[in-house]
């Protein structure tokens, strides 16, 4: 056998092994769950919380926390977190909404915290719709805000596309998870191998409520240009909010982020009378001399 043929066969073998490993181990690569015991007691200083457990049709248990504002709630924020830890740590971000008078519901995905069940993209989407349906039993959709952070942004877009919440807020979203992983493995056929493609851009096309995208300019994991691209998917309903200097995990450390969040949630959008603006003003052209 010629040397070049054996070299190609070795390369193909290595490529195949990597592909198989990627397919079966991607759950461990993409998700970094923190598991909690059933008797773990959540505690947040100066936060009023209530714990819930919801059983799914396949027997999984979804564990969540409801954070309550000090006064009567103005609405509810369904907060879909990122790919690491559990709501034990993510709960500290609830104050950003409860201080504005909104309740916050955070739920751990399957395999995170106290939640159980076999994880898959289809299962998580089904779980979140079940949770959304439960929320609708106690409040109207015009009082529901869906907030998706990083990994949760794709699921948030999907949920908003099949329902009618008051608004959708995406924090450091990705165009699709396939695009994100392709940055690190450009030589792999990820469109075939990835079991969590999460095509945020496809789902955004069908969202009918206001869409707010928040992204930091120094995000190294999911580049800022991703949100610029996403903002063009459904432009009439979308506003892009830029946190100058913000990274992927530290937007909450920027005053501008909290100002944006307060303006997004508390201020009603004003209808602009375009007939009084310069939108249709045309620049005059100089006539050429004869």
C-alpha positions, 0 to 999 in steps of 0.5 A: 500500500502506498504511503500516501494512501495509508496516511489518508486512511489514518486521517480518516480514522482519526476524523471518524473517531473524533466525530463519534466522540463529539456526537456522544459526548457533546452533552458533557461539553455543552452543559456544565450542570451543578447538581443539588440534593433534594433537601437542599435549602435555597437562601437569598438575603433580602429576597422572598422566594417560593420553591416549585417542583413540576412533573413532566409527562415523561416523569422528569421533575423540573425544579424552580424558584419564584422570586417575589417583589416587595410590593404587588407584582407588575408582571413576571419574568421567566428567566432562562439561564446559561449552560452552567451551575444551577439556579442556586447561583443564578438566583442572585440576578433576580434582584435586577427585576424584583427591584423594578416590581416584577416577579422572577421565575427561574427553572433549572433545566434537566440534570441541573440543580434538583431537576431530573430527566434525560436532557435533549433539545426537544425535551427542554423545549417541551419543558419550557412550554409546559412551564409557560402554560402553567404561568398562563394559568395565573397571569395573562400573557401581556404580563409575561416577559421572557428573558434568555441569557446566553444558552437560554437565549435560543430557548427563549426565542423559541418559546416567544415564537410560539406564544405571545408574551409582552416582550422578549429580552435576549442577553448575549445571544448566539445566531445558532449554537452550530455557529458558535461551536463552528468557531472552535471546530471549523473542520467538523460537520457540525450541522450533522453531528450537533444534537443542540443546533438551537437556531435562534435566528430561525425562531426570531422570524416568528416572534410577534412581540417586541424584541430587545437584544443586549450585548457587550462589545468585548464578548469573547465567547459570542461576539457582539457582531452576532447580535448585530446580525440577529437584530436584522432578522426581525428588524421592525420589532427589534432593538439592539442595546450595546454595553460598551466594554461588556464581556460575556459574563459581566454585564451586570457589573455595568451601570449602563446595563441596569439603565437599559434594563430599567428602560426596557421593562418600565417604559412603554414604547412611544409611537412616533409620528413619522410624518413630522420627522425627516424620514422622507426628506430628500437631499436636493441635487445641484443642477449642473451648469449648462 
